[in-house]
Amino acid sequence: MTLPAWLAAIKFNDDGLIPAIAQDHESGRILMMAWMNAEALQLTAQTQTAVYFSRSRAKLWHKGESSGHTQTVHDIRLDCDADVIVLSVTQAGGIACHTGRESCFYQRLDLSGQTPEWQTVDKVLKDPADIYHSSDAEKATPKTNETQAHDVIHSDVNTNDTTNRSILQQLDGVLAERKLADADSSYVASLYAKGLNKILEKVGEESTESIIAAKDFANCDENKNKAQYDDARHELIYEVADVWFHTLVGLAWFDIESDAVLNELGRRFGLSGIDEKAAR
């Protein structure tokens, strides 16, 4: 198929994709980065709403189709090398990130200490559980890929099936697939490429962050500052989810599925903790 001249001028990569950066039309803040193929870019131009291409699912996805956080496109720009797109958008709901934050770029590198560390500097504006499960219509729609770093959770797991067990089983399958994927294709594939020590380092890092989040939450008083209390609660849930997720990646390294852990918990159910420990 012959592309129109304006699309033919673009240097898509070997996979037929180009990175697209969404920038807030008013503030100029970078909200997110995703990928587009020629069809996604053409639809974006035609509809003036952002349409991206999910690499993990190999299909188009309309930003906000499950969350309601659509992006109205005011301007489309191409860089000097013709290999990066910038969209000037109005973000519906003021939330572009699947974590419930304004921007996907909510971590800042702190260089003040002896060792550089990533710090979370943006608050959660809305609990992701409220975003993606706030209506019957959204519950009936499988979640699309509205994330890059944690693409496994939001693009490959069918959240239409909301039981914890099924989500874990779906994650097992995705994590197994990622072991064979190119390191540049996803966050999890990059962890596998870096080896077990890096995965274990992430488990420890996320565990520490969950401890800090728990201590912060413990110091909040719902009656004195409800907004602060809610933010701290959301942060704790988010950090614990990161611990669970990276622990599953570690298990998958050894080809151990989540069912093995669930079965062990099931074996212990109803047993005295003291008796169970003594029986080891």
C-alpha positions as CSV (number, residue, x, y, z in Angstrom):
1,M,0.0,0.0,0.0
2,T,1.3,3.4,-1.0
3,L,1.5,5.8,2.0
4,P,0.4,9.4,1.6
5,A,3.4,11.8,1.2
6,W,3.2,13.1,4.8
7,L,3.4,9.5,6.2
8,A,6.1,8.5,3.7
9,A,8.3,11.2,5.0
10,I,8.5,9.5,8.4
11,K,11.3,7.1,9.3
12,F,9.6,4.2,10.9
13,N,11.9,1.7,12.5
14,D,12.4,-1.9,11.3
15,D,9.1,-2.9,13.0
16,G,7.2,-0.1,11.3
17,L,6.9,1.9,14.5
18,I,7.8,5.4,15.7
19,P,8.0,6.6,19.3
20,A,5.3,9.2,20.1
21,I,5.6,11.6,23.1
22,A,2.4,13.1,24.5
23,Q,2.9,16.6,25.9
24,D,0.3,18.7,27.8
25,H,-1.1,21.4,25.5
26,E,-1.2,24.0,28.3
27,S,1.7,23.3,30.7
28,G,4.1,21.6,28.2
29,R,4.7,18.7,30.7
30,I,5.6,15.4,29.1
31,L,2.8,13.0,30.0
32,M,3.8,9.7,28.4
33,M,5.5,7.9,25.6
34,A,4.1,5.1,23.5
35,W,4.5,3.7,20.0
36,M,2.6,4.4,16.7
37,N,2.6,2.6,13.4
38,A,1.4,4.3,10.2
39,E,-2.2,3.4,10.8
40,A,-2.2,4.7,14.4
41,L,-0.7,8.0,13.3
42,Q,-3.2,8.3,10.4
43,L,-6.1,7.6,12.8
44,T,-4.7,10.1,15.3
45,A,-4.6,12.8,12.5
46,Q,-8.1,12.0,11.3
47,T,-9.8,11.8,14.6
48,Q,-7.7,14.3,16.5
49,T,-7.6,11.8,19.4
50,A,-4.5,9.8,20.3
51,V,-4.3,6.3,18.9
52,Y,-1.2,4.2,19.7
53,F,0.1,0.7,18.8
54,S,0.7,-1.9,21.5
55,R,3.8,-3.9,20.7
56,S,3.0,-6.7,23.2
57,R,-0.5,-7.2,21.9
58,A,0.3,-6.3,18.3
59,K,-2.8,-4.1,17.9
60,L,-4.0,-0.5,18.0
61,W,-5.3,1.0,21.2
62,H,-7.1,4.2,21.7
63,K,-5.8,6.1,24.7
64,G,-8.5,6.1,27.4
65,E,-10.7,3.4,25.8
66,S,-10.9,1.6,29.2
67,S,-10.0,4.4,31.6
68,G,-11.9,7.2,30.0
69,H,-8.8,9.3,30.0
70,T,-8.7,10.1,26.3
71,Q,-6.3,12.6,24.7
72,T,-7.5,15.3,22.4
73,V,-4.7,16.1,19.9
74,H,-4.1,19.8,19.1
75,D,-0.8,19.5,17.2
76,I,1.4,16.8,15.8
77,R,5.1,17.5,15.3
78,L,8.0,15.5,13.7
79,D,11.6,15.9,14.8
80,C,14.5,16.8,12.5
81,D,15.5,13.2,11.9
82,A,11.9,12.3,11.2
83,D,11.9,9.4,13.7
84,V,10.1,10.9,16.7
85,I,6.6,12.3,17.0
86,V,5.4,14.8,19.6
87,L,1.7,15.2,20.3
88,S,0.3,18.3,22.0
89,V,-2.7,17.0,23.9
90,T,-5.4,17.9,26.3
91,Q,-5.5,15.0,28.8
92,A,-9.1,14.1,29.9
93,G,-9.2,13.7,33.7
94,G,-5.7,15.2,34.1
95,I,-4.4,11.6,34.4
96,A,-2.2,10.0,31.7
97,C,-0.5,7.3,33.7
98,H,-2.1,3.9,34.6
99,T,-0.9,4.5,38.2
100,G,-3.4,7.3,38.6
101,R,-0.8,10.1,38.2
102,E,-0.7,13.0,35.9
103,S,2.4,11.8,34.0
104,C,4.1,8.5,33.5
105,F,7.4,10.3,34.3
106,Y,6.8,10.6,38.0
107,Q,10.2,9.4,39.2
108,R,13.1,11.9,39.5
109,L,16.8,10.9,39.9
110,D,18.0,12.3,43.2
111,L,21.7,13.2,42.9
112,S,22.1,14.8,46.4
113,G,23.4,11.6,48.1
114,Q,26.4,9.4,47.6
115,T,24.4,7.1,45.4
116,P,21.9,8.3,42.8
117,E,18.4,7.1,43.7
118,W,15.0,7.3,41.9
119,Q,12.4,9.2,44.0
120,T,8.7,9.2,43.4
121,V,7.8,12.9,43.3
122,D,4.2,12.9,41.9
123,K,1.1,12.0,44.0
124,V,-1.5,9.5,42.9
125,L,-4.5,11.6,41.9
126,K,-6.9,8.6,41.6
127,D,-6.7,5.0,42.7
128,P,-6.2,2.8,39.6
129,A,-8.8,0.5,41.0
130,D,-11.3,3.3,40.8
131,I,-10.2,4.3,37.3
132,Y,-10.4,0.9,35.7
133,H,-13.3,-0.6,37.7
134,S,-15.5,2.4,38.2
135,S,-18.4,1.4,35.9
136,D,-20.0,-1.7,34.5
137,A,-19.1,-0.5,31.0
138,E,-15.4,-0.4,32.0
139,K,-15.5,-3.8,33.7
140,A,-16.9,-5.3,30.5
141,T,-13.9,-3.9,28.5
142,P,-10.5,-5.8,28.7
143,K,-7.8,-3.4,29.7
144,T,-5.5,-2.0,27.0
145,N,-1.8,-1.2,27.1
146,E,-1.7,2.2,28.8
147,T,1.8,1.7,30.2
148,Q,5.3,1.1,29.2
149,A,7.4,0.0,32.2
150,H,4.7,-2.3,33.6
151,D,3.3,-3.4,30.2
152,V,2.9,-6.9,31.4
153,I,0.2,-6.1,33.9
154,H,-1.9,-3.8,31.8
155,S,-1.6,-5.1,28.3
156,D,-1.3,-8.8,28.6
157,V,-3.4,-9.7,31.6
158,N,-7.1,-9.7,30.9
159,T,-8.5,-7.8,33.8
160,N,-12.1,-8.6,32.6
161,D,-11.5,-11.7,34.8
162,T,-11.0,-10.1,38.2
163,T,-10.3,-13.1,40.5
164,N,-6.9,-12.9,42.1
165,R,-6.1,-16.5,41.1
166,S,-6.8,-16.0,37.4
167,I,-4.7,-12.8,37.3
168,L,-1.8,-14.6,38.8
169,Q,-2.2,-17.5,36.3
170,Q,-2.3,-15.0,33.5
171,L,0.8,-13.3,34.8
172,D,2.5,-16.7,35.0
173,G,1.9,-17.2,31.2
174,V,3.1,-13.7,30.3
175,L,6.3,-13.9,32.5
176,A,7.1,-17.2,30.9
177,E,6.8,-15.7,27.4
178,R,8.9,-12.7,28.4
179,K,11.9,-15.1,29.1
180,L,12.1,-15.7,25.4
181,A,11.6,-12.1,24.3
182,D,14.1,-9.5,23.2
183,A,15.5,-7.5,26.0
184,D,14.4,-4.2,24.4
185,S,10.8,-5.4,23.9
186,S,9.6,-5.1,27.5
187,Y,10.5,-4.2,31.1
188,V,10.4,-7.8,32.2
189,A,12.5,-9.1,29.3
190,S,15.1,-6.5,30.2
191,L,15.1,-7.8,33.8
192,Y,15.7,-11.4,32.6
193,A,18.5,-10.2,30.4
194,K,20.2,-8.6,33.4
195,G,20.1,-11.8,35.4
196,L,18.9,-13.1,38.7
197,N,20.8,-10.7,40.9
198,K,19.1,-7.8,39.2
199,I,15.7,-9.3,39.8
200,L,16.5,-10.0,43.4
201,E,17.8,-6.5,43.8
202,K,14.4,-5.2,42.5
203,V,12.5,-7.4,45.0
204,G,14.6,-5.9,47.8
205,E,14.2,-2.4,46.5
206,E,10.5,-2.7,46.2
207,S,10.2,-4.3,49.6
208,T,12.1,-1.4,51.2
209,E,9.8,1.1,49.4
210,S,6.7,-0.8,50.7
211,I,8.0,-0.6,54.2
212,I,8.6,3.2,53.9
213,A,5.1,3.5,52.4
214,A,3.6,1.6,55.3
215,K,5.3,3.8,57.8
216,D,4.1,6.9,56.0
217,F,0.6,5.5,56.0
218,A,0.8,4.7,59.7
219,N,1.6,8.3,60.5
220,C,-1.5,9.6,58.7
221,D,-4.7,10.5,60.4
222,E,-7.8,10.1,58.3
223,N,-9.8,12.5,60.5
224,K,-7.2,15.3,60.3
225,N,-6.2,15.1,56.6
226,K,-8.3,12.8,54.5
227,A,-6.5,13.6,51.2
228,Q,-3.1,12.8,52.7
229,Y,-4.5,9.6,54.2
230,D,-5.9,8.5,50.9
231,D,-2.7,9.3,49.0
232,A,-0.6,7.3,51.6
233,R,-3.0,4.4,51.3
234,H,-2.8,4.3,47.5
235,E,1.0,4.5,47.7
236,L,1.2,1.5,50.0
237,I,-1.1,-0.6,47.8
238,Y,1.0,0.4,44.7
239,E,4.3,-0.4,46.4
240,V,3.1,-3.8,47.7
241,A,1.8,-4.6,44.2
242,D,5.4,-3.9,42.9
243,V,6.8,-6.3,45.6
244,W,4.4,-9.1,44.5
245,F,5.1,-8.5,40.8
246,H,8.8,-8.6,41.1
247,T,8.6,-11.6,43.4
248,L,6.6,-13.4,40.6
249,V,9.4,-12.5,38.2
250,G,11.9,-14.1,40.5
251,L,9.8,-17.2,40.8
252,A,9.4,-17.4,37.0
253,W,13.2,-17.3,36.7
254,F,13.2,-20.7,38.3
255,D,10.1,-21.8,36.3
256,I,8.0,-21.8,39.5
257,E,4.4,-20.8,38.9
258,S,2.3,-18.8,41.4
259,D,0.1,-21.9,42.0
260,A,2.9,-23.5,43.9
261,V,2.8,-20.7,46.4
262,L,-1.0,-20.6,46.5
263,N,-1.0,-24.4,47.2
264,E,1.5,-23.9,50.0
265,L,-0.7,-21.3,51.5
266,G,-3.7,-23.6,51.1
267,R,-1.8,-26.3,52.9
268,R,-1.2,-24.0,55.8
269,F,-4.8,-22.7,56.0
270,G,-6.5,-23.7,59.2
271,L,-3.2,-24.9,60.8
272,S,-1.7,-23.4,63.9
273,G,1.2,-21.2,62.9
274,I,3.2,-22.6,65.8
275,D,2.4,-26.2,64.9
276,E,3.2,-25.6,61.2
277,K,6.6,-24.1,62.0
278,A,7.4,-26.9,64.4
279,A,6.6,-29.5,61.7
280,R,9.1,-28.1,59.2
